[in-house]
Amino acid sequence: MPVDPIKVGRHISALRKSCELTQNQLGDRLHVSFQAVSKWERGETLPDTMLLPDLAAALSTTVDNILNGGERPVKPPEQYTRTATIAQMREGIACFERIGELLGKGSFFYKGAIGGVNLKMVIDLEEYLADDYTREAMVAEAAIQAMMDGAYFSPEDIETSFVHQHWVDSVKEYAKKYGIE
């Protein structure tokens, strides 16, 4: 997949802003001008390859993430590693609650699992699980992540397993990228 300077630039801009850095501050960290950062963000130029590791570190990400514009590479359909269902994703998400029920919400296992998800996804998982719409968002995200890891979902399962049409449409959009239609 060729590098798209516009996508890369937009992603660098979003990452910089999420790190609460100005173009000047990022430029200072990398020993480049703010104009260079501005050109990257507008997609006019790409960062020098020698700067990419430092840029990734400054933005708390990876070089691959920057060069892919924040998107994960799509695996072709022949690389399906398993068949999965939305019900399995729903059950997997429910396991977080079960850990709290079985081991206690004060347990290091529970706190570690919830804390890890909160940190990685920048959310409050307990809050998400308490709301039907955002719980279903977690199920949709789990299905999308599984597809990225090579899982196949039947289109019928995707179509019939969500309450909210928005999540059906979101998962179907990703499924299409993976050759599932």
RAJO-V315290 format. One line per field, one symbol per residue. ss: DSSP state (a for helix, b for strand, c for the rest). burial: 1 if it has 16 or more other C-alpha atoms within 10 Angstrom, else 0. A space follows every 50 residues. Layout:
# RAJO-V315290
ss = ???
burial = ???
This chain:
# RAJO-V315290
ss = ccccaaaaaaaaaaaaaaccccaaaaaaaacccaaaaaaaaccccccccc caaaaaaaccccaaaaacccccccccaaaccbbccaaaaaaaaaaaaaaa aaaccccaaaaaaaaaaaaaacccaaaaaacaaaaaaaaaaaaaaaaacc bbccaaaaaaccccaaaaaaaaaaaaacccc
burial = 00001111111110110000001111100100010111011110111000 01001101100110111111000010000100011100110010011011 00000000010001100000000010001000001111111111011101 1110000110110000110011011011000
